[in-house]
Every structure is written in structure tokens, then in C-alpha cells.
């Protein structure tokens, strides 16, 4: 399993939670709350689908910042 996939798997649930939270707030804070029983399962599915590519794109950024920090630590005597 690649490092990018491992980092993306760790990030996925955090990203999914944020996307789900935004979706639920949009549904419940608007006139759409009358259809909440039908829309919240849709929000769950959409949040999962949006979180996969988002976590995949964030993973290299997390790795590069960690690598920069580690290279700074190892270069100083």
C-alpha cells in the first residue's frame, strides 16, 4: 500500500465529516428541511463521493509538509 493511499485513508474520514456537516447544515437551515428524511441519505452518499478525491488530493500536501519538516531537522547539526 502506497504512502499516499495510507495518508488519504487517514484523511478521508475527517474530510467526509466536514463535507457531511456542511451538507446537513444546508439541508436543515433552509426550506429543504421539509424534505430532510429524503435528503440526508443523499447528503451521506454525496459526501462520501466528494471526500474520496478530496482526500486523495490532500494526501501529497500532507506528506510534503512532513518531509520539509523532517529535512529541516536532519540538516541541522
N, C-alpha and C positions, 0 to 999 in steps of 0.2 A: 504494500500500500504506500503510495507516494506521500511525501510530507505535505504537499498541497491538499491532498484529499483528507488527510488527518486533521489539518487545521480547519478546512472547510466543514468537516463533520462537527468539530467543536463549536464553530461559529454559527452553524445552521440554526440551532435551537434558539439562540439569542436573537438572531435576525428574524426568525419566524415569529417569535413572541412580540417583537416590536411591530412587525407588519400586521399581525393579527390584532394587536391592541389598537392600532390606528384604524383598521377596518371596522372593528366593533364600535369604536367611538363615533366614526362616521355614521354607522347604521343607527346607533342608539341616540345620537344627538341631532338627528334630522327627522323629517317627517317619514322616513323609511322605517322608523321603529314599529309602525303598524304591521310591517312585514318581517319583523326580526326573526320569527321562528323559521322562515324560509331563507332569509338572507345570511344568517350566522353560519350555517353549514357551508354556504357558498364562500363566505369570507375565510373559513378554515381552509378550504381547498385552494383558493386563490393565494392565500398567504404561504402555503406550502410550495406552490408552483413558483412564486416570485422569490422565495427565500433560497431555493437551490442555486440559481445563477448568481444571486447577490452574494451568498457565502463563498461561492467559487471565485468571484471577482475580488472579494475582500481578502481571501487567504494569502495571496502573494504579498499584499501590502503588509500584513501582519508579520510575515516571515522576513521581509526585507528590513523592517524596523528592528526586529530582534537581531538580525545579522549585523546591522550597523552598530547596535549597542555592544554586541559581543566583540566586534572588531576593534572598537574603541578601547574596550577593557584589555584585550590581549596585546594591543600595540603599545600601551603604557608600561614602562618597567616597574 
